[in-house]
Amino acid sequence: MKLQPGQTFRWQRISEREIRVSIETSSKAGPLSVLGYAQKLLKRPARRTASWMQELRAGEK
């Protein structure tokens, strides 16, 4: 079956006595997959949510 460590499985109930297990084939190239790469490009520490909220609220005044 060529299983690899870290693969995700999908469990689907077929009936009371049967379950289908398949390998999840979703791509890891979604928008969240680039966050680590983007932080390396920015070369600055990640900001906490409270810091972002303080900056946004300051602009509302």
Contacts in CASP RR format, 6 or more apart in sequence:
PFRMAT RR
TARGET T0000
AUTHOR 0000-0000-0000
METHOD contacts of the structure
MODEL  1
MKLQPGQTFRWQRISEREIRVSIETSSKAGPLSVLGYAQKLLKRPARRTA
SWMQELRAGEK
1 23 0 8 1.000
3 23 0 8 1.000
7 23 0 8 1.000
7 24 0 8 1.000
8 23 0 8 1.000
8 24 0 8 1.000
8 26 0 8 1.000
9 21 0 8 1.000
9 22 0 8 1.000
9 23 0 8 1.000
9 24 0 8 1.000
10 21 0 8 1.000
10 22 0 8 1.000
10 23 0 8 1.000
10 24 0 8 1.000
11 19 0 8 1.000
11 20 0 8 1.000
11 21 0 8 1.000
12 19 0 8 1.000
12 20 0 8 1.000
12 21 0 8 1.000
12 22 0 8 1.000
13 19 0 8 1.000
14 20 0 8 1.000
39 46 0 8 1.000
END
